[in-house]
Amino acid sequence: MTLCPVCGMELKRLTKKHCKRHGLTLIEMYEKYPILLEGKRWDLETLKKMSLCKRGESPVKGRPSPLRGRTLTEEHKKKNSIANTGENNGFARAYKNYTEEQKEEFVKNGGGGWNKGIPSSIETRKKQSESRIGEKNPMYGKQRKRISKRSYIVSNRFGTFKVRSTYEVKAFDLLANSVKVLKVDYESFTIPYIGLEGQQRTVCPDFFIMMLDGTKKVIEVKDKRRLRFKDQSIKVEATKRFCEEKGYVFELWDQDILFNGDKYQEHLYRKGLKNNEGNQKN
């Protein structure tokens, strides 16, 4: 996954078409933002030569791309169209296996799946959960891969802590650099609350902070994209209620606070942490 340094859009790979939106060629984008070349097989000079060769303008020996200037004939286009029309179409073959009810739902939903826009009921989710408990779970008895247990060691003036996300590492950096913060505890207590299905659960706030003026704060670090899920919003509300009862100040820190909404800076920070982690392993 690549992050465009101009607009911050996440892309599978940087393309000429996307660069054109910003009034740049692919080579100009690489020249302006050299960090995009990290991990690439070729350096900038080689990419320039390859580009010239494809256009047939290279001063060195070589030949233009065999596809340069080539377009499909009308006959070729017609053959492609016939090959994907009617019963030959992949979706048409799948549609044959639909029941009449599924076909009606498909038309009703404007071409989407029969369950498009329909959230699963609590009863359905319970059945799904029960069907994957214990030995029924495909991960039962298997050891998780190392990457699923990723953690980061943070050392600062408050001590050494083991945290689980890059957002929490960034939050620690901000707190350690603030002269107003006297003491920081990480995941030092739990708060009971009632979950979605009515069962008793607990949430562990990320930071408990003591300020120089005596103010006590509870900070929850969360990716704002996760807040659209109801179970996450219930946790946040439970933490807010707890803070109101105790007289603490509650703050929710997301990427807008941690990185001032700059996706490119967030991308560089994550990349730097991963590189440091790889160097420590080596």
C-alpha positions as CSV (number, residue, x, y, z in Angstrom):
1,M,0.0,0.0,0.0
2,T,1.3,3.4,-1.0
3,L,0.2,6.8,0.3
4,C,0.1,9.7,-2.1
5,P,2.3,12.5,-0.6
6,V,0.1,15.2,-2.3
7,C,-3.5,14.3,-1.4
8,G,-2.9,11.5,1.2
9,M,-5.0,8.9,-0.7
10,E,-4.1,5.3,-0.1
11,L,-3.2,3.5,-3.3
12,K,-2.2,-0.1,-4.2
13,R,0.5,1.5,-6.3
14,L,1.3,5.0,-7.6
15,T,0.2,5.3,-11.3
16,K,0.7,7.8,-14.1
17,K,-3.1,8.4,-14.1
18,H,-3.1,9.4,-10.4
19,C,0.0,11.6,-10.9
20,K,-1.7,13.4,-13.8
21,R,-4.4,14.6,-11.3
22,H,-1.7,16.7,-9.6
23,G,-0.2,17.9,-12.9
24,L,2.9,15.7,-12.5
25,T,4.3,12.8,-14.4
26,L,5.4,9.7,-12.5
27,I,9.1,10.6,-12.9
28,E,8.4,14.1,-11.6
29,M,6.6,12.7,-8.6
30,Y,9.6,10.5,-7.8
31,E,11.9,13.5,-8.2
32,K,9.8,15.7,-5.9
33,Y,9.2,13.0,-3.2
34,P,12.3,10.7,-3.2
35,I,10.8,8.7,-0.2
36,L,8.5,7.0,-2.8
37,L,11.6,5.2,-4.2
38,E,12.3,3.4,-0.9
39,G,12.1,-0.4,-1.5
40,K,11.9,0.0,-5.3
41,R,14.0,-2.2,-7.5
42,W,15.3,0.6,-9.7
43,D,16.8,4.0,-8.8
44,L,15.6,7.3,-10.3
45,E,18.2,7.4,-13.1
46,T,17.3,3.9,-14.3
47,L,13.6,4.7,-14.3
48,K,14.2,7.8,-16.4
49,K,16.2,5.7,-19.0
50,M,13.4,3.1,-19.1
51,S,10.8,5.8,-19.6
52,L,12.8,7.2,-22.6
53,C,13.3,3.8,-24.1
54,K,9.6,3.1,-24.0
55,R,9.0,6.4,-25.9
56,G,11.7,5.6,-28.4
57,E,13.8,8.7,-27.3
58,S,16.6,7.0,-25.5
59,P,20.2,8.1,-26.5
60,V,21.4,4.6,-25.7
61,K,20.8,1.4,-27.6
62,G,17.3,0.0,-27.2
63,R,13.9,-0.2,-28.9
64,P,10.5,1.4,-28.2
65,S,7.9,-0.6,-26.4
66,P,6.2,-3.1,-28.7
67,L,2.8,-1.9,-27.4
68,R,3.5,1.8,-28.1
69,G,0.8,3.3,-30.3
70,R,-1.1,0.0,-30.5
71,T,-4.9,0.1,-30.3
72,L,-7.5,-2.7,-30.5
73,T,-9.4,-3.0,-33.8
74,E,-13.2,-2.8,-33.9
75,E,-13.2,-6.5,-34.7
76,H,-11.1,-7.4,-31.7
77,K,-13.3,-5.3,-29.4
78,K,-16.4,-7.0,-30.8
79,K,-14.9,-10.5,-30.0
80,N,-14.1,-9.4,-26.4
81,S,-17.6,-8.1,-26.0
82,I,-19.2,-11.4,-27.3
83,A,-17.0,-13.4,-25.1
84,N,-18.4,-11.7,-22.0
85,T,-22.1,-11.3,-23.1
86,G,-25.1,-13.3,-22.0
87,E,-24.5,-16.8,-20.5
88,N,-20.7,-16.4,-20.9
89,N,-20.7,-13.5,-18.3
90,G,-19.3,-14.6,-14.9
91,F,-22.2,-13.0,-13.0
92,A,-24.8,-14.6,-15.3
93,R,-23.4,-18.0,-14.4
94,A,-23.6,-17.3,-10.7
95,Y,-27.2,-15.8,-11.0
96,K,-28.5,-19.1,-12.4
97,N,-27.9,-20.7,-8.9
98,Y,-29.9,-18.1,-7.1
99,T,-33.3,-19.1,-5.6
100,E,-36.4,-17.1,-6.7
101,E,-36.4,-15.3,-3.4
102,Q,-32.8,-14.3,-3.8
103,K,-33.4,-13.0,-7.3
104,E,-36.3,-10.9,-6.0
105,E,-34.1,-9.5,-3.2
106,F,-31.3,-8.8,-5.7
107,V,-33.6,-6.7,-7.9
108,K,-35.1,-5.0,-4.9
109,N,-31.7,-4.0,-3.6
110,G,-30.7,-2.4,-6.9
111,G,-28.3,-5.2,-8.0
112,G,-26.6,-5.8,-4.6
113,G,-26.5,-9.1,-2.7
114,W,-29.7,-10.4,-1.1
115,N,-28.5,-9.2,2.4
116,K,-27.2,-5.8,1.3
117,G,-27.7,-3.2,4.0
118,I,-29.3,-5.7,6.4
119,P,-27.4,-5.9,9.7
120,S,-27.1,-9.3,11.4
121,S,-29.5,-9.8,14.3
122,I,-28.1,-10.5,17.9
123,E,-29.5,-14.0,17.6
124,T,-27.7,-14.6,14.3
125,R,-24.4,-13.2,15.8
126,K,-24.8,-15.5,18.8
127,K,-25.2,-18.6,16.5
128,Q,-22.1,-17.5,14.5
129,S,-20.2,-17.1,17.8
130,E,-21.3,-20.5,19.2
131,S,-20.4,-22.2,15.9
132,R,-16.7,-21.1,16.4
133,I,-16.2,-21.8,20.1
134,G,-13.5,-24.2,21.3
135,E,-12.5,-27.0,18.9
136,K,-14.9,-25.6,16.2
137,N,-12.6,-22.6,15.9
138,P,-10.2,-23.0,13.0
139,M,-7.4,-21.5,15.2
140,Y,-8.0,-23.9,18.0
141,G,-4.7,-25.4,19.3
142,K,-2.7,-23.4,16.8
143,Q,0.0,-20.8,17.7
144,R,-0.6,-17.4,16.3
145,K,1.9,-15.8,14.0
146,R,4.4,-13.3,15.4
147,I,2.9,-10.4,13.5
148,S,-0.5,-10.8,15.3
149,K,1.3,-10.2,18.6
150,R,3.1,-7.1,17.6
151,S,4.0,-4.7,20.4
152,Y,6.3,-1.7,20.9
153,I,8.6,-0.9,23.8
154,V,8.5,2.7,24.8
155,S,11.0,4.2,27.2
156,N,10.7,7.8,28.4
157,R,10.9,9.9,31.6
158,F,7.8,8.0,33.0
159,G,9.4,4.6,32.7
160,T,9.4,1.7,30.2
161,F,6.1,0.4,28.8
162,K,4.9,-2.2,26.4
163,V,2.2,-0.8,24.1
164,R,0.2,-2.4,21.3
165,S,-0.3,0.3,18.7
166,T,1.6,3.0,16.8
167,Y,-1.0,5.5,17.9
168,E,-0.2,4.7,21.6
169,V,3.5,5.2,20.8
170,K,2.8,8.6,19.3
171,A,0.6,9.5,22.4
172,F,3.5,8.6,24.7
173,D,5.8,10.9,22.7
174,L,3.4,13.8,23.0
175,L,3.0,13.2,26.8
176,A,6.7,12.8,27.4
177,N,7.4,16.1,25.7
178,S,4.8,18.1,27.7
179,V,6.1,19.9,30.7
180,K,2.6,20.1,32.2
181,V,2.4,16.3,32.7
182,L,3.7,15.0,36.1
183,K,2.9,11.3,35.9
184,V,1.5,8.8,33.4
185,D,0.1,5.3,34.1
186,Y,-0.6,2.9,31.2
187,E,-3.7,0.6,31.4
188,S,-3.6,0.8,35.2
189,F,-7.3,0.0,36.0
190,T,-10.4,-1.4,34.4
191,I,-14.0,-0.2,34.2
192,P,-17.0,-2.6,34.2
193,Y,-19.8,-2.0,31.6
194,I,-22.7,-3.9,29.9
195,G,-21.9,-5.1,26.4
196,L,-24.1,-5.2,23.3
197,E,-25.6,-8.6,24.2
198,G,-26.2,-7.7,27.9
199,Q,-23.2,-9.5,29.3
200,Q,-20.8,-8.0,31.9
201,R,-17.5,-6.7,30.3
202,T,-14.6,-4.5,31.2
203,V,-12.7,-1.8,29.4
204,C,-9.1,-0.7,30.3
205,P,-8.4,3.0,29.5
206,D,-5.1,3.6,27.8
207,F,-3.7,6.5,30.0
208,F,-4.3,7.8,33.4
209,I,-2.5,11.2,33.8
210,M,-1.6,13.5,36.7
211,M,-1.0,17.1,35.7
212,L,1.2,19.6,37.5
213,D,-1.9,21.6,38.6
214,G,-3.4,18.5,40.2
215,T,-5.9,17.7,37.4
216,K,-6.4,14.0,36.7
217,K,-7.1,12.9,33.1
218,V,-8.1,9.7,31.4
219,I,-7.1,9.5,27.8
220,E,-8.4,6.9,25.4
221,V,-6.4,6.5,22.1
222,K,-8.6,5.2,19.3
223,D,-8.6,5.0,15.5
224,K,-11.6,7.2,14.6
225,R,-12.6,4.7,11.9
226,R,-13.3,2.2,14.6
227,L,-15.8,4.5,16.4
228,R,-18.5,3.7,13.9
229,F,-18.8,0.3,15.4
230,K,-21.4,0.2,18.2
231,D,-19.3,-2.0,20.6
232,Q,-16.5,0.6,20.5
233,S,-18.8,3.6,21.1
234,I,-20.3,1.7,24.1
235,K,-16.8,1.4,25.6
236,V,-16.1,5.1,25.2
237,E,-19.5,6.1,26.8
238,A,-18.8,3.8,29.7
239,T,-15.4,5.5,30.2
240,K,-17.0,8.9,30.0
241,R,-19.5,8.0,32.7
242,F,-16.8,6.7,35.0
243,C,-14.8,9.9,34.6
244,E,-17.8,12.1,35.4
245,E,-18.5,10.0,38.6
246,K,-14.8,10.3,39.7
247,G,-14.3,13.9,38.7
248,Y,-11.7,13.1,36.1
249,V,-11.2,14.8,32.7
250,F,-11.9,12.5,29.8
251,E,-10.2,13.0,26.4
252,L,-10.4,10.9,23.2
253,W,-7.3,11.1,21.0
254,D,-7.6,10.0,17.4
255,Q,-5.3,10.5,14.4
256,D,-6.6,14.1,14.0
257,I,-5.1,15.0,17.4
258,L,-2.0,12.8,17.2
259,F,-1.0,13.8,13.6
260,N,-3.1,17.0,13.0
261,G,-5.1,15.1,10.4
262,D,-1.9,14.8,8.2
263,K,-2.2,11.3,6.6
264,Y,1.3,11.5,5.0
265,Q,3.0,12.3,8.4
266,E,1.1,9.4,9.9
267,H,2.3,7.1,7.1
268,L,5.9,8.2,7.7
269,Y,5.7,7.7,11.4
270,R,4.3,4.2,11.1
271,K,7.0,3.4,8.5
272,G,9.7,4.6,10.8
273,L,8.5,2.5,13.7
274,K,8.4,-0.6,11.4
275,N,12.0,0.1,10.2
276,N,13.2,0.5,13.8
277,E,11.5,-2.8,14.7
278,G,13.2,-4.6,11.8
279,N,16.6,-3.1,12.8
280,Q,16.2,-4.3,16.4
281,K,15.4,-7.9,15.2
282,N,18.5,-7.9,13.0
